[in-house]
Amino acid sequence: MLYSNFSSVVSSSSSCRLQGRFHLNEMHKAGDVVLGGTFRIHFFSVLPDLSFTSDPQQPTCHSFDVVGFRRVQTMAFTIDEINRNSNLLPNVTLGYSLYDNCVKLGIAFRAVLSAVSGKEEQIILDETCAGTPPVIGIVGDPFSAHSTAISPVLGLYRVPMVSYLATCSCLSDRQKYPSFFRTIPSDAFQVKAIIQILKRFGWSWTGLLVSDDDYGLHAARSFQSDLPNSGGGCLAYFELLPWGNDPDKLRRIVDVMRKSTARVVIVFAHESYMMNLMEEVVRQNVTGLQWISTEVWTTATVFQTPDLMPYLAGTLGIAIRRGEIPGFREFLLQMLPDLHHNNSYGNSMVNQFWEFTFQCRFAPPPSDWIEAGGTLCTGQEKLEDVETELLDVSDLRQEYNVYKAVYALAYALDDMLQCEPGRGPFSGHSCGNLKELEPWQLVYYLEKVNFTTTFGDQVSFDENGDVLAIYDVMNWLQLPDGRIKVQNVGEVKGEELTIDEDKIFWNFKSKKPPRSVCSESCPPGTRMARKKGEPVCCFDCIPCSEGEISNTTNAMECTSCPEDLWSSPQRDHCVPKKTEFLSYHEPLGIGLTAASLLGTCMCAIVMGIFIYHYSTPIVRANNSELSFLLLVSLKLCFLCSLLFIGYPRLWTCQLRHAAFGISFVLCVSCILVKTMVVLAVFKASKPGGGASLKWFGVLQQRGTVIVLTSVQAAICTAWIVSASPTPYKNTQYYNDKIVYECAAGSTIGFAVLLGYIGLLALLSCLIAFIARNLPDSFNEANLITFSMLIFCAVWVAFVPAYISSPGKYADAVEVFAILASSFGLLLALFGPKCYIILLRPERNTKKAIMGRGIQT
C-alpha cells in the first residue's frame, strides 16, 4: 500500500520490499484481520538532529504514561472480548498492531505508516494486486493536531481512522477528511454544551483562554461565532496561551484576568498549557474566579493538588462520557511481561510498564543498574501488591471511547461480512469479503454502523463522522481533609442539559454561583441601550417613555400600548386609560348639578308666588300667560343642563343640544313677544295707534312663540337626522386619559342652533333697547333689556371659552353658560316683581303702578 512513503522500491513487477524499519514502541497480536492503534505511552520524546549528511538516529521516548498504557490495554481487551463473542464476527479472529506516538507528530506519522504498511519484509503481488491489507482501520490518533495531518494521507486510500480523543471541529470536514470518524464529540458540540452551562447560570460576561494550536484556535472560532448567536453573552477578553513557559506573556494574560470584571474563565487548552498558566495565577494570587474546564483537563489529576485548590476548587467542566467496561480489571490483572522481548523497541510496551511500576529491569539490565542497587524483573511480580493507576477502572472515559471505537470497526466489518452476494451495495450489487477487502468498503459500513454498548449508550455516526454528543458535567469538590473529589453533577445529551445544582460546590463565601455580567439585566419597564464602543453585553437601561412598555427582561425595544390603554407607572404592562367625563361624583359636577336644581326650584317658587298672587296687578300686567310660559322654559333650561353631566350615551348626546336649543328659543321667544307687546301697547296709547294692538292679541302671541320655537325644533330635527351627535372616545386631549364626550356630528348644525338663539336674543335686546325710555308704567322693557344684555354677554363669552376648554371642561363651560344665562334671566325679569309682591305689597296695586307712570 504505502510502501512508497517508506522509500520502498519495486524490485520486480510482482513484489516490493521494505527498505527500512522505524524503531517504535509497539504491541502486536496476530489475527485474520488486524486493527491498528496509536496511543500516548510516553509524555516526552527526544528527536535527533537532522544534518542531512547521514541517516538520522531514531527518536527516543521517556516518562512513561500509565494512564495512556491503560488505553492500550483497553483496545487489547476489547479485541479479546470480541474474539470471545460468538455473535460478533464469528469465525473471524481480530488482531492488533498498537503504537506509541510519544506526543510527537513525526512519531505518530511513523506509527500509522508502519501499521498500514505491515511488518512483512517483502510482499508478493498477484496480477490484480488484491489481498487483505495489513490493517483495515486505525484507532487513534488522540491528538487533533496529529489527526489533521495523518487523516488526509489515510483518506487518499480511504483507510478508516476512528479517533477516541481528537475533538477539533475542523475534522468534521468530509472534503478534507473523508475517512475520519470519532467516538468523542466534536469541539463544536463541546462549545455548545459550555454555552448551555453559561446560560443556565446567567453568566453573560466571560473570559476565554485557548491554546495556540489547532485545538484551541478552532474552539475559539466556534465559541466566538456560537456565543452571540445563542444569546449566551459575549467575551470580556480572549487570549492565546503560549506554548512553553513565556513569563512576560503569561504575566500579561493573568493581569488581564485579575483586572477584568468577568468572574468566569473558560479554558480550551491541554494540560501543559494549563500548568504554566496556573503557576502565574498562583504567583499573582488571583482568586475569586469560576473556572470552566474542557474535556482535556477536567479530570486531570495533575491540577488536583492542595496548592491549587484555593484557585481551582469549584471548577465546572465538561468531561468525556464515563462508561463501564465489565471484566476489564480482571483482564489487567492477568497481564504478564514477555521475557523473550526485552529490547527497547518492538513488542515491548508491557515490559516497559513492568519496569516502571516495579522499579526493576529485565535482563540484560543496563551496565550500572546492579551496582547502583537495582533489581531484576522476574515477571512473577503481582500487580495487586502495588498501587498503580492502571487498575483504577472507576472513571473510564477515554478508555470507554477506545472501547466504542474498536466495536465500531468490528460491527462495520461484521455488517460487511453478512452481506448477501447479489444484494450488496457496491457495483454490480457485489459484497466485500476478507480475501479482497478494500478499506473504502469498510468506510461505507462505518457510516451506517449503529449499535448499543453494554453500558447502554447508542453509537452511530452522522454525515460528518461525529457521534451523538454526550458529556458529563463535573465539579471539583474540596473535601474537609483537603483532598479533591471530581464529582458528576449533570449531563449534556445533544441540546439537553441536566444538572443538579444542589450538588455543586461553589468556591465562594456565599456558596452560590457568582455573578458574571458586564451590565445587570434591564428589568421590565426599561430597554437596553448599548454602550458605544463596547460589546453587546455592556449596556444601559433606559426607562420606557410614557405610553410604552416592556414586559420582558433585557428588552431591546419598548412597545407602544394600544390606543385605549396606557403604560403603568412601572412601564411593565398596559393598563386601561383613565376615563374622564363630567361626572355627578366629582366636585365640579356636584356643584353644577346643585346649581341646576337650585335654579329649577327657584323657578318653581316664583311660579308658586305668581300663582298665589295671580289676581294682583303686577302678575297680570303684560300677559301673565307669557310670564308663566317663560318660567316653564327657564325651568327647562335649568333641567337641560343635567343632560351634559354624566357618562355620555347616544340618547343624551342627541337630546342635550336639542333640549338646550328648544328650551332657550322658547324662553327667548317669550321675552321677544313680551317686548313687542310692550312696544305695541305704548303705540296704542297714542292717538290713532289703537290698530297696532290687533296684531298682538293673545292668539297672535301664542302663535308667534310656537312658530319661533318650531323653527328651532326643525333645526334640531334636521341636525339629528343628517349628522347625529354620538358618544366619542377622545384620545387627543391627553395621552394617558380617554375623554368621553359627545361628538357634535355636524359643526354647522350646532352653529345654526346657537346662531338662531343669538338672532332672537339680539332682536329682543334691540326692541327692548328701543322701548327703554317708555313711561314707567311700561318699564318691564328695562328689565328685558338688562336681562338680554346679561344673556348676550354670557353667550358671547361662551364661544371662546368653549373652544379653548378640553374634555369635560368644555361641557362644564356649556353648563355654566346655560345656568348663568338662565339665572340672569330669572333674576332680572322676576326678581323685581317678587320683591314688590313679597316685600312691598303696597306697590302691587293698579293705582300704584299707574302712579309711577304719572310721577315719571
Disulfide bonds with the S-S distance in Angstrom:
Cys61-Cys102 1.80
Cys168-Cys170 2.35
Cys234-Cys537 2.11
Cys360-Cys377 1.75
Cys419-Cys431 1.88
Cys518-Cys538 1.88
Cys522-Cys541 2.03
Cys544-Cys558 2.01
Cys561-Cys574 2.04
Cys653-Cys742 1.86
